[in-house]
Amino acid sequence: MTPPWSGSFFAATSPLALFAGYPLLIALVLGAAGFAVVRRATP
């Protein structure tokens, strides 16, 4: 069951933001976290 606000959110958001923007944001966050882990692990 989807919440009622999800339909209006996806309808109001551009396809470019949905398919490129949000995955890029997630990739940047995960990349920064991975970099921090590697930076901390190496002396």
Phi, psi and omega in degrees: 000124182267146177291153184294334182283343185293324180296316180289328178295312181290330178287327183271347182266136181292149179300326178298318179292323181290317188266341181238317187291308183290317174299324177296320178298316179296318180296321179295318179296314180294323177295319178294321178294318178295320178297319179296322179293313181294320179297323180286328185282330182268136182284000000 
